[in-house]
């Protein structure tokens, strides 16, 4: 499949085998993890190629998720999928309300204070349980709670810029 990968998002990876009937263990980046089953088809990145597969079933298993993929109904057959990244097309995501954001869209955005001081760019997001945290990498690293109207003043998707009420020395 020779699609432009900018249309795809990585939502997990195949990390192991489960049982003898082709089930695979999946590390899902979705929250909750079992939501990875809401997206089908999956596109498995194996080396430089993408393989489209339909998801027959997804189940929670302990702290993780297992999946059965159509065409991979035995353990030996499913073994070739180990280590594959799981991608979906961006168009498979549900639309968001105006004030909502997918984490993937915040990564790489410039972060500036309300006084116009550039802090750096969002290098990753952390999930803390209480609220998410922007990890901003610049001359120093800043961990800024993603709390709208308190620390996060505005998000400009067009100019890829986040304005924050944050002390640059903190």
Backbone as JSON Lines, residues from 0, in Angstrom:
{"i":0,"aa":"X","n":[0.85,-1.17,0.0],"ca":[0.0,0.0,0.0],"c":[0.9,1.23,0.0]}
{"i":1,"aa":"X","n":[0.75,2.09,-0.96],"ca":[1.66,3.22,-1.13],"c":[1.01,4.52,-0.71]}
{"i":2,"aa":"X","n":[0.21,4.52,0.36],"ca":[-0.44,5.74,0.83],"c":[0.55,6.67,1.51]}
{"i":3,"aa":"X","n":[0.23,7.96,1.48],"ca":[0.99,8.95,2.21],"c":[0.71,8.73,3.7]}
{"i":4,"aa":"X","n":[1.73,8.48,4.48],"ca":[1.53,8.15,5.9],"c":[1.07,9.34,6.73]}
{"i":5,"aa":"X","n":[1.05,10.56,6.17],"ca":[0.57,11.71,6.94],"c":[-0.92,11.6,7.22]}
{"i":6,"aa":"X","n":[-1.62,10.73,6.5],"ca":[-3.05,10.49,6.7],"c":[-3.3,9.49,7.82]}
{"i":7,"aa":"X","n":[-2.25,8.88,8.38],"ca":[-2.38,7.82,9.35],"c":[-1.91,8.24,10.74]}
{"i":8,"aa":"X","n":[-2.5,7.62,11.76],"ca":[-2.1,7.81,13.15],"c":[-1.78,6.46,13.76]}
{"i":9,"aa":"X","n":[-0.72,6.38,14.55],"ca":[-0.37,5.15,15.25],"c":[-1.21,5.1,16.52]}
{"i":10,"aa":"X","n":[-1.97,4.01,16.7],"ca":[-2.83,3.89,17.89],"c":[-2.46,2.7,18.77]}
{"i":11,"aa":"X","n":[-1.41,1.97,18.39],"ca":[-1.0,0.84,19.2],"c":[0.02,-0.01,18.49]}
{"i":12,"aa":"X","n":[0.31,-1.17,19.09],"ca":[1.24,-2.1,18.46],"c":[0.91,-3.53,18.88]}
{"i":13,"aa":"X","n":[1.25,-4.46,18.02],"ca":[1.07,-5.89,18.31],"c":[2.31,-6.34,19.08]}
{"i":14,"aa":"X","n":[2.09,-6.79,20.33],"ca":[3.23,-7.08,21.2],"c":[3.38,-8.55,21.58]}
{"i":15,"aa":"X","n":[2.4,-9.38,21.25],"ca":[2.53,-10.78,21.63],"c":[1.41,-11.62,21.06]}
{"i":16,"aa":"X","n":[1.49,-12.9,21.36],"ca":[0.47,-13.86,20.94],"c":[-0.33,-14.28,22.16]}
{"i":17,"aa":"X","n":[-1.59,-14.67,21.93],"ca":[-2.45,-15.1,23.03],"c":[-3.22,-16.33,22.59]}
{"i":18,"aa":"X","n":[-2.93,-17.45,23.18],"ca":[-3.64,-18.69,22.85],"c":[-3.19,-19.26,21.52]}
{"i":19,"aa":"X","n":[-4.0,-20.21,21.01],"ca":[-3.62,-20.92,19.78],"c":[-4.53,-20.58,18.6]}
{"i":20,"aa":"X","n":[-5.52,-19.71,18.82],"ca":[-6.5,-19.44,17.76],"c":[-6.26,-18.11,17.05]}
{"i":21,"aa":"X","n":[-5.03,-17.58,17.12],"ca":[-4.69,-16.39,16.35],"c":[-4.84,-15.07,17.07]}
{"i":22,"aa":"X","n":[-5.27,-15.08,18.31],"ca":[-5.41,-13.83,19.06],"c":[-4.03,-13.23,19.28]}
{"i":23,"aa":"X","n":[-3.95,-11.91,19.22],"ca":[-2.69,-11.21,19.48],"c":[-2.87,-10.26,20.65]}
{"i":24,"aa":"X","n":[-1.79,-10.09,21.41],"ca":[-1.77,-9.1,22.48],"c":[-1.45,-7.75,21.85]}
{"i":25,"aa":"X","n":[-2.18,-6.74,22.29],"ca":[-2.05,-5.41,21.72],"c":[-1.74,-4.41,22.83]}
{"i":26,"aa":"X","n":[-0.75,-3.56,22.58],"ca":[-0.54,-2.42,23.47],"c":[-1.23,-1.24,22.81]}
{"i":27,"aa":"X","n":[-2.35,-0.8,23.42],"ca":[-3.17,0.26,22.83],"c":[-2.8,1.62,23.41]}
{"i":28,"aa":"X","n":[-2.7,2.62,22.55],"ca":[-2.46,3.99,22.99],"c":[-3.76,4.74,23.25]}
{"i":29,"aa":"X","n":[-4.9,4.11,22.95],"ca":[-6.2,4.74,23.16],"c":[-6.56,4.72,24.64]}
{"i":30,"aa":"X","n":[-7.44,5.61,25.04],"ca":[-7.93,5.64,26.41],"c":[-9.44,5.62,26.38]}
{"i":31,"aa":"X","n":[-10.1,4.68,27.03],"ca":[-9.49,3.49,27.61],"c":[-8.9,2.6,26.53]}
{"i":32,"aa":"X","n":[-8.03,1.71,26.94],"ca":[-7.3,0.86,25.99],"c":[-8.25,0.08,25.08]}
{"i":33,"aa":"X","n":[-9.36,-0.38,25.63],"ca":[-10.29,-1.2,24.83],"c":[-10.92,-0.41,23.68]}
{"i":34,"aa":"X","n":[-10.83,0.91,23.69],"ca":[-11.38,1.71,22.58],"c":[-10.68,1.44,21.26]}
{"i":35,"aa":"X","n":[-9.52,0.81,21.3],"ca":[-8.83,0.5,20.05],"c":[-9.7,-0.38,19.16]}
{"i":36,"aa":"X","n":[-10.62,-1.13,19.76],"ca":[-11.52,-1.98,19.0],"c":[-12.59,-1.21,18.24]}
{"i":37,"aa":"X","n":[-12.76,0.07,18.53],"ca":[-13.77,0.88,17.82],"c":[-13.33,1.24,16.41]}
{"i":38,"aa":"X","n":[-12.06,1.05,16.12],"ca":[-11.54,1.46,14.81],"c":[-11.23,0.23,13.97]}
{"i":39,"aa":"X","n":[-11.85,0.14,12.85],"ca":[-11.54,-0.91,11.89],"c":[-11.83,-0.37,10.5]}
{"i":40,"aa":"X","n":[-11.0,-0.63,9.54],"ca":[-9.88,-1.56,9.6],"c":[-8.66,-0.94,10.28]}
{"i":41,"aa":"X","n":[-7.73,-1.83,10.64],"ca":[-6.41,-1.41,11.09],"c":[-5.47,-1.53,9.9]}
{"i":42,"aa":"X","n":[-4.43,-0.74,9.95],"ca":[-3.35,-0.84,8.97],"c":[-2.1,-1.18,9.77]}
{"i":43,"aa":"X","n":[-1.57,-2.36,9.55],"ca":[-0.39,-2.82,10.29],"c":[0.85,-2.44,9.5]}
{"i":44,"aa":"X","n":[1.72,-1.67,10.16],"ca":[2.98,-1.28,9.51],"c":[4.01,-2.34,9.82]}
{"i":45,"aa":"X","n":[4.41,-3.03,8.77],"ca":[5.39,-4.1,8.89],"c":[6.54,-3.73,7.97]}
{"i":46,"aa":"X","n":[7.61,-3.21,8.58],"ca":[8.71,-2.7,7.77],"c":[8.26,-1.45,7.05]}
{"i":47,"aa":"X","n":[8.38,-1.45,5.73],"ca":[7.99,-0.27,4.96],"c":[6.63,-0.44,4.29]}
{"i":48,"aa":"X","n":[5.91,-1.52,4.62],"ca":[4.61,-1.74,3.99],"c":[3.48,-1.69,5.01]}
{"i":49,"aa":"X","n":[2.29,-1.39,4.51],"ca":[1.09,-1.38,5.34],"c":[0.18,-2.53,4.89]}
{"i":50,"aa":"X","n":[-0.33,-3.25,5.85],"ca":[-1.24,-4.35,5.6],"c":[-2.59,-3.99,6.21]}
{"i":51,"aa":"X","n":[-3.64,-3.91,5.41],"ca":[-4.97,-3.6,5.92],"c":[-5.61,-4.88,6.45]}
{"i":52,"aa":"X","n":[-6.1,-4.84,7.69],"ca":[-6.79,-5.98,8.29],"c":[-8.05,-5.51,8.98]}
{"i":53,"aa":"X","n":[-9.08,-6.35,8.91],"ca":[-10.32,-6.07,9.63],"c":[-10.24,-6.71,11.01]}
{"i":54,"aa":"X","n":[-10.8,-6.04,11.99],"ca":[-10.79,-6.51,13.37],"c":[-12.05,-7.34,13.58]}
{"i":55,"aa":"X","n":[-11.88,-8.63,13.89],"ca":[-13.01,-9.52,14.14],"c":[-13.52,-9.36,15.57]}
{"i":56,"aa":"X","n":[-12.6,-9.17,16.53],"ca":[-13.0,-9.06,17.93],"c":[-11.87,-8.44,18.74]}
{"i":57,"aa":"X","n":[-12.22,-7.7,19.77],"ca":[-11.26,-7.13,20.72],"c":[-11.82,-7.34,22.11]}
{"i":58,"aa":"X","n":[-10.95,-7.76,23.03],"ca":[-11.37,-7.99,24.42],"c":[-10.31,-7.46,25.37]}
{"i":59,"aa":"X","n":[-10.78,-7.01,26.52],"ca":[-9.86,-6.65,27.6],"c":[-9.3,-7.95,28.16]}
{"i":60,"aa":"X","n":[-8.0,-7.95,28.46],"ca":[-7.35,-9.12,29.04],"c":[-6.37,-8.62,30.08]}
{"i":61,"aa":"X","n":[-6.72,-8.77,31.36],"ca":[-5.87,-8.22,32.42],"c":[-5.79,-6.71,32.26]}
{"i":62,"aa":"X","n":[-4.57,-6.18,32.25],"ca":[-4.35,-4.74,32.06],"c":[-4.29,-4.36,30.59]}
{"i":63,"aa":"X","n":[-4.32,-5.34,29.72],"ca":[-4.14,-5.08,28.3],"c":[-5.36,-5.43,27.46]}
{"i":64,"aa":"X","n":[-5.1,-5.63,26.19],"ca":[-6.13,-5.9,25.2],"c":[-5.64,-7.03,24.3]}
{"i":65,"aa":"X","n":[-6.57,-7.91,23.9],"ca":[-6.26,-8.91,22.89],"c":[-7.2,-8.69,21.71]}
{"i":66,"aa":"X","n":[-6.73,-9.05,20.52],"ca":[-7.54,-8.86,19.32],"c":[-7.43,-10.07,18.41]}
{"i":67,"aa":"X","n":[-8.53,-10.35,17.73],"ca":[-8.56,-11.37,16.7],"c":[-8.77,-10.66,15.38]}
{"i":68,"aa":"X","n":[-7.85,-10.87,14.44],"ca":[-7.89,-10.19,13.16],"c":[-8.3,-11.16,12.07]}
{"i":69,"aa":"X","n":[-9.19,-10.71,11.19],"ca":[-9.67,-11.58,10.11],"c":[-8.5,-12.03,9.25]}
{"i":70,"aa":"X","n":[-8.5,-13.33,8.95],"ca":[-7.44,-13.91,8.13],"c":[-6.27,-14.43,8.96]}
{"i":71,"aa":"X","n":[-6.32,-14.27,10.29],"ca":[-5.24,-14.72,11.17],"c":[-5.85,-15.55,12.3]}
{"i":72,"aa":"X","n":[-6.4,-16.7,11.95],"ca":[-7.13,-17.52,12.9],"c":[-6.29,-18.62,13.56]}
{"i":73,"aa":"X","n":[-4.98,-18.6,13.39],"ca":[-4.16,-19.55,14.14],"c":[-2.86,-18.85,14.57]}
{"i":74,"aa":"X","n":[-2.27,-19.41,15.6],"ca":[-1.09,-18.82,16.23],"c":[0.08,-18.64,15.26]}
{"i":75,"aa":"X","n":[0.34,-19.64,14.45],"ca":[1.46,-19.57,13.51],"c":[1.25,-18.45,12.5]}
{"i":76,"aa":"X","n":[0.04,-18.3,12.02],"ca":[-0.3,-17.26,11.06],"c":[-0.16,-15.87,11.7]}
{"i":77,"aa":"X","n":[-0.62,-15.73,12.94],"ca":[-0.6,-14.44,13.64],"c":[0.82,-14.03,14.03]}
{"i":78,"aa":"X","n":[1.73,-14.99,14.13],"ca":[3.11,-14.7,14.55],"c":[3.78,-13.66,13.65]}
{"i":79,"aa":"X","n":[3.43,-13.64,12.36],"ca":[4.05,-12.67,11.43],"c":[3.66,-11.23,11.72]}
{"i":80,"aa":"X","n":[2.65,-11.02,12.58],"ca":[2.2,-9.67,12.9],"c":[2.94,-9.06,14.08]}
{"i":81,"aa":"X","n":[3.71,-9.86,14.8],"ca":[4.42,-9.38,15.99],"c":[5.31,-8.18,15.65]}
{"i":82,"aa":"X","n":[5.25,-7.18,16.5],"ca":[6.07,-6.0,16.32],"c":[5.47,-4.95,15.39]}
{"i":83,"aa":"X","n":[4.31,-5.24,14.83],"ca":[3.68,-4.29,13.9],"c":[3.08,-3.12,14.65]}
{"i":84,"aa":"X","n":[3.22,-1.92,14.1],"ca":[2.49,-0.76,14.6],"c":[1.08,-0.84,14.05]}
{"i":85,"aa":"X","n":[0.11,-0.42,14.85],"ca":[-1.29,-0.39,14.43],"c":[-1.63,1.06,14.08]}
{"i":86,"aa":"X","n":[-2.03,1.28,12.84],"ca":[-2.39,2.61,12.39],"c":[-3.85,2.63,11.94]}
{"i":87,"aa":"X","n":[-4.43,3.81,12.0],"ca":[-5.74,4.04,11.41],"c":[-5.65,5.33,10.6]}
{"i":88,"aa":"X","n":[-6.62,5.52,9.73],"ca":[-6.69,6.79,8.99],"c":[-7.28,7.85,9.92]}
{"i":89,"aa":"X","n":[-6.77,9.06,9.8],"ca":[-7.27,10.17,10.61],"c":[-8.79,10.3,10.45]}
{"i":90,"aa":"X","n":[-9.31,10.02,9.28],"ca":[-10.74,10.15,9.01],"c":[-11.58,9.15,9.82]}
{"i":91,"aa":"X","n":[-10.94,8.13,10.43],"ca":[-11.66,7.18,11.25],"c":[-11.94,7.72,12.65]}
{"i":92,"aa":"X","n":[-11.29,8.81,13.04],"ca":[-11.52,9.4,14.35],"c":[-12.85,10.13,14.37]}
{"i":93,"aa":"X","n":[-13.54,10.1,15.5],"ca":[-14.79,10.87,15.58],"c":[-14.48,12.37,15.6]}
{"i":94,"aa":"X","n":[-15.4,13.16,15.06],"ca":[-15.17,14.61,15.08],"c":[-15.19,15.13,16.51]}
{"i":95,"aa":"X","n":[-14.45,16.2,16.73],"ca":[-14.34,16.8,18.06],"c":[-15.15,18.08,18.14]}
{"i":96,"aa":"X","n":[-15.54,18.43,19.34],"ca":[-16.15,19.74,19.57],"c":[-15.06,20.81,19.37]}
{"i":97,"aa":"X","n":[-15.46,22.03,19.2],"ca":[-14.53,23.13,18.92],"c":[-13.42,23.25,19.96]}
{"i":98,"aa":"X","n":[-13.74,23.01,21.23],"ca":[-12.75,23.19,22.29],"c":[-12.03,21.9,22.67]}
{"i":99,"aa":"X","n":[-12.18,20.84,21.88],"ca":[-11.5,19.57,22.16],"c":[-10.33,19.38,21.21]}
{"i":100,"aa":"X","n":[-9.35,18.56,21.65],"ca":[-8.14,18.35,20.86],"c":[-7.65,16.92,21.03]}
{"i":101,"aa":"X","n":[-7.18,16.34,19.96],"ca":[-6.46,15.08,20.07],"c":[-5.02,15.4,20.43]}
{"i":102,"aa":"X","n":[-4.43,14.58,21.31],"ca":[-3.04,14.8,21.72],"c":[-2.12,14.92,20.53]}
{"i":103,"aa":"X","n":[-2.32,14.05,19.55],"ca":[-1.45,14.03,18.38],"c":[-1.39,15.4,17.7]}
{"i":104,"aa":"X","n":[-2.48,16.14,17.78],"ca":[-2.53,17.46,17.14],"c":[-1.79,18.53,17.94]}
{"i":105,"aa":"X","n":[-1.58,18.29,19.23],"ca":[-0.87,19.26,20.07],"c":[0.65,19.1,19.96]}
{"i":106,"aa":"X","n":[1.09,17.89,19.62],"ca":[2.54,17.65,19.52],"c":[3.15,18.54,18.44]}
{"i":107,"aa":"X","n":[4.27,19.16,18.79],"ca":[4.98,20.02,17.85],"c":[4.49,21.46,17.85]}
{"i":108,"aa":"X","n":[3.41,21.75,18.58],"ca":[2.93,23.13,18.62],"c":[3.88,24.0,19.43]}
{"i":109,"aa":"X","n":[4.04,25.25,19.0],"ca":[4.84,26.24,19.71],"c":[4.07,26.66,20.96]}
{"i":110,"aa":"X","n":[4.78,26.86,22.06],"ca":[4.16,27.29,23.31],"c":[4.79,28.62,23.72]}
{"i":111,"aa":"X","n":[3.92,29.62,23.94],"ca":[4.37,30.95,24.38],"c":[3.56,31.38,25.58]}
{"i":112,"aa":"X","n":[4.17,32.23,26.41],"ca":[3.46,32.75,27.58],"c":[2.56,33.91,27.16]}
{"i":113,"aa":"X","n":[1.7,34.32,28.05],"ca":[0.83,35.46,27.78],"c":[1.64,36.74,27.6]}
{"i":114,"aa":"X","n":[2.9,36.75,28.07],"ca":[3.8,37.9,27.87],"c":[4.61,37.78,26.57]}
{"i":115,"aa":"X","n":[4.37,36.71,25.8],"ca":[5.05,36.54,24.53],"c":[6.39,35.85,24.6]}
{"i":116,"aa":"X","n":[6.73,35.24,25.73],"ca":[8.0,34.52,25.88],"c":[7.84,33.12,25.3]}
{"i":117,"aa":"X","n":[8.69,32.77,24.33],"ca":[8.64,31.44,23.73],"c":[9.25,30.43,24.69]}
{"i":118,"aa":"X","n":[8.49,29.38,25.02],"ca":[8.97,28.34,25.93],"c":[9.53,27.13,25.19]}
{"i":119,"aa":"X","n":[9.09,26.92,23.97],"ca":[9.52,25.75,23.19],"c":[8.35,25.14,22.47]}
{"i":120,"aa":"X","n":[8.42,23.83,22.25],"ca":[7.35,23.11,21.55],"c":[6.88,21.93,22.4]}
{"i":121,"aa":"X","n":[5.66,21.51,22.18],"ca":[5.11,20.35,22.89],"c":[5.8,19.11,22.33]}
{"i":122,"aa":"X","n":[6.57,18.44,23.18],"ca":[7.28,17.24,22.74],"c":[6.53,15.96,23.09]}
{"i":123,"aa":"X","n":[5.71,16.03,24.12],"ca":[4.87,14.88,24.48],"c":[3.8,15.33,25.44]}
{"i":124,"aa":"X","n":[2.86,14.43,25.68],"ca":[1.79,14.65,26.65],"c":[1.88,13.54,27.69]}
{"i":125,"aa":"X","n":[1.61,13.9,28.93],"ca":[1.6,12.92,30.01],"c":[0.2,12.82,30.6]}
{"i":126,"aa":"X","n":[-0.18,11.62,30.93],"ca":[-1.46,11.38,31.59],"c":[-1.15,11.15,33.06]}
{"i":127,"aa":"X","n":[-1.7,12.0,33.94],"ca":[-1.37,11.88,35.36],"c":[-2.52,11.38,36.2]}
{"i":128,"aa":"X","n":[-3.7,11.26,35.63],"ca":[-4.86,10.84,36.41],"c":[-5.71,12.04,36.78]}
{"i":129,"aa":"X","n":[-5.08,13.09,37.28],"ca":[-5.81,14.31,37.63],"c":[-6.11,15.13,36.39]}
{"i":130,"aa":"X","n":[-5.07,15.39,35.62],"ca":[-5.18,16.13,34.37],"c":[-3.97,15.81,33.52]}
{"i":131,"aa":"X","n":[-4.1,16.09,32.24],"ca":[-2.97,15.85,31.34],"c":[-1.93,16.95,31.52]}
{"i":132,"aa":"X","n":[-0.71,16.66,31.1],"ca":[0.39,17.61,31.25],"c":[1.11,17.77,29.91]}
{"i":133,"aa":"X","n":[1.31,19.03,29.52],"ca":[2.11,19.33,28.33],"c":[3.58,19.26,28.71]}
{"i":134,"aa":"X","n":[4.37,18.51,27.98],"ca":[5.82,18.52,28.16],"c":[6.35,19.43,27.06]}
{"i":135,"aa":"X","n":[6.88,20.59,27.47],"ca":[7.35,21.6,26.54],"c":[8.86,21.61,26.57]}
{"i":136,"aa":"X","n":[9.48,21.39,25.42],"ca":[10.92,21.32,25.31],"c":[11.44,22.55,24.59]}
{"i":137,"aa":"X","n":[12.34,23.25,25.26],"ca":[12.97,24.45,24.7],"c":[14.33,24.59,25.34]}
{"i":138,"aa":"X","n":[14.69,25.81,25.77],"ca":[15.96,25.99,26.47],"c":[15.96,25.21,27.77]}
{"i":139,"aa":"X","n":[14.79,25.02,28.34],"ca":[14.62,24.12,29.48],"c":[13.3,23.4,29.28]}
{"i":140,"aa":"X","n":[13.09,22.34,30.03],"ca":[11.85,21.59,29.91],"c":[10.83,22.16,30.89]}
{"i":141,"aa":"X","n":[9.6,22.33,30.41],"ca":[8.5,22.81,31.25],"c":[7.41,21.75,31.27]}
{"i":142,"aa":"X","n":[6.88,21.46,32.44],"ca":[5.75,20.55,32.59],"c":[4.55,21.41,32.97]}
{"i":143,"aa":"X","n":[3.65,21.61,32.02],"ca":[2.55,22.54,32.21],"c":[1.23,21.77,32.25]}
{"i":144,"aa":"X","n":[0.5,21.86,33.38],"ca":[-0.79,21.17,33.45],"c":[-1.71,21.66,32.34]}
{"i":145,"aa":"X","n":[-2.35,20.72,31.66],"ca":[-3.26,21.07,30.58],"c":[-4.63,21.38,31.18]}
{"i":146,"aa":"X","n":[-4.71,22.55,31.81],"ca":[-5.94,23.01,32.43],"c":[-6.35,24.29,31.71]}
{"i":147,"aa":"X","n":[-7.41,24.17,30.92],"ca":[-7.87,25.3,30.12],"c":[-8.39,26.41,31.02]}
{"i":148,"aa":"X","n":[-8.14,27.62,30.59],"ca":[-8.56,28.85,31.26],"c":[-7.82,29.11,32.58]}
{"i":149,"aa":"X","n":[-6.98,28.2,33.0],"ca":[-6.13,28.46,34.15],"c":[-4.68,28.59,33.68]}
{"i":150,"aa":"X","n":[-4.14,27.55,33.07],"ca":[-2.78,27.59,32.53],"c":[-2.78,27.69,31.01]}
{"i":151,"aa":"X","n":[-3.68,26.97,30.36],"ca":[-3.77,27.02,28.9],"c":[-4.81,28.07,28.53]}
{"i":152,"aa":"X","n":[-4.32,29.18,28.01],"ca":[-5.18,30.32,27.72],"c":[-5.87,30.14,26.36]}
{"i":153,"aa":"X","n":[-5.11,29.74,25.35],"ca":[-5.69,29.55,24.02],"c":[-4.87,28.56,23.21]}
{"i":154,"aa":"X","n":[-5.54,27.94,22.26],"ca":[-4.89,27.02,21.32],"c":[-5.29,27.45,19.92]}
{"i":155,"aa":"X","n":[-4.3,27.83,19.14],"ca":[-4.52,28.28,17.76],"c":[-4.08,27.15,16.84]}
{"i":156,"aa":"X","n":[-5.07,26.38,16.36],"ca":[-4.76,25.23,15.51],"c":[-4.17,25.66,14.17]}
{"i":157,"aa":"X","n":[-4.64,26.78,13.66],"ca":[-4.17,27.27,12.36],"c":[-2.69,27.61,12.39]}
{"i":158,"aa":"X","n":[-2.27,28.34,13.41],"ca":[-0.87,28.77,13.52],"c":[-0.03,27.83,14.39]}
{"i":159,"aa":"X","n":[-0.67,26.74,14.88],"ca":[0.0,25.71,15.69],"c":[0.73,26.34,16.88]}
{"i":160,"aa":"X","n":[-0.06,27.08,17.67],"ca":[0.5,27.85,18.78],"c":[-0.42,27.74,20.0]}
{"i":161,"aa":"X","n":[0.19,27.49,21.15],"ca":[-0.54,27.42,22.42],"c":[-0.05,28.57,23.3]}
{"i":162,"aa":"X","n":[-0.99,29.35,23.81],"ca":[-0.64,30.43,24.74],"c":[-0.94,29.96,26.15]}
{"i":163,"aa":"X","n":[0.03,30.13,27.05],"ca":[-0.12,29.66,28.41],"c":[0.17,30.78,29.41]}
{"i":164,"aa":"X","n":[-0.48,30.7,30.55],"ca":[-0.2,31.58,31.67],"c":[0.77,30.82,32.57]}
{"i":165,"aa":"X","n":[2.07,31.04,32.32],"ca":[3.1,30.22,32.96],"c":[4.36,31.05,33.16]}
{"i":166,"aa":"X","n":[4.99,30.88,34.29],"ca":[6.26,31.56,34.58],"c":[7.37,30.85,33.81]}
{"i":167,"aa":"X","n":[8.09,31.57,32.92],"ca":[9.14,30.94,32.12],"c":[10.28,30.36,32.97]}
{"i":168,"aa":"X","n":[10.42,30.83,34.21],"ca":[11.51,30.34,35.07],"c":[11.09,29.11,35.86]}
{"i":169,"aa":"X","n":[9.84,28.7,35.76],"ca":[9.36,27.55,36.52],"c":[9.47,26.3,35.72]}
